[in-house]
């Protein structure tokens, strides 16, 4: 069995107060109708988009890097604001829906095409387990919980440890349906063990990872964790991209997409680079379909490759000699060298 690692340290009195206060807010959200939840999310998201200048600036830069002049300034502004609103709305739904999930009602909240379930069951019959390729797109937390009720295999999620006051609340939500948490400390060994038992393990690979490898993402090299690719190569487990988007009626539509190609040759580094590139190509295709559901406010292209001269800070590109971030970040061949 995959084990949860206890939260480090003893929570302080202030932490316990924060946990109790946050728990009260979560209780209120669970008892709030979905229309009201999303109305509140739209208001809060609009305010956050206007007031959180650094995050808004990062979202604008990211959209320019990803789409260039194919989007007008007004379109970028709309997607950026919608991204804030959708992120908050999905998080509200996460805390409202997950505690209500049961084996006999999960399909009322999360709808999955039968062909997706059949394809996924066939992959699991290979007895190598399965790697869920998740991202900060739509409601990835809700999908992870619902997966435990789909009759596929035990589900594990690799997660970063949060603050002492938030961790107990997140653990309770994430383990409600029987899913287990593998914290990033020592995650590789525990994950391989879970895969050998034929279990499912979820990873998010869409965030900046300065110790990772550089592969193109929307045509711009992005520092990406190579853990998912390394585990797939070592275990033979398929990598399955997944999405979960709101339907606008309090329910969600999820997809368990075809597996990403995994290569295995005598060149381990080249294999990991190619698998990671395949993953980001699949993720880019997903985001392009509904860009308003990705978390654009994260500085995805913050780390820059060692061969880039001069080394750019794309999020301060407006003060450089380049007219736009897209002009500054010239796409180049992928490299397996670590980020700075």
Secondary structure as GFF3:
##gff-version 3
##sequence-region A 1 340
A	DSSP	alpha_helix	13	30	.	.	.	ID=ss1
A	DSSP	alpha_helix	34	51	.	.	.	ID=ss2
A	DSSP	alpha_helix	53	67	.	.	.	ID=ss3
A	DSSP	three_ten_helix	68	70	.	.	.	ID=ss4
A	DSSP	alpha_helix	73	97	.	.	.	ID=ss5
A	DSSP	three_ten_helix	98	100	.	.	.	ID=ss6
A	DSSP	alpha_helix	106	109	.	.	.	ID=ss7
A	DSSP	beta_strand	110	112	.	.	.	ID=ss8
A	DSSP	alpha_helix	114	124	.	.	.	ID=ss9
A	DSSP	beta_strand	130	134	.	.	.	ID=ss10
A	DSSP	alpha_helix	140	147	.	.	.	ID=ss11
A	DSSP	beta_strand	155	159	.	.	.	ID=ss12
A	DSSP	alpha_helix	164	174	.	.	.	ID=ss13
A	DSSP	beta_strand	180	183	.	.	.	ID=ss14
A	DSSP	alpha_helix	187	196	.	.	.	ID=ss15
A	DSSP	beta_strand	200	204	.	.	.	ID=ss16
A	DSSP	beta_strand	213	217	.	.	.	ID=ss17
A	DSSP	beta_strand	220	224	.	.	.	ID=ss18
A	DSSP	alpha_helix	227	235	.	.	.	ID=ss19
A	DSSP	beta_strand	238	246	.	.	.	ID=ss20
A	DSSP	beta_strand	252	260	.	.	.	ID=ss21
A	DSSP	alpha_helix	268	289	.	.	.	ID=ss22
A	DSSP	three_ten_helix	291	293	.	.	.	ID=ss23
A	DSSP	three_ten_helix	314	319	.	.	.	ID=ss24
A	DSSP	alpha_helix	325	328	.	.	.	ID=ss25
###
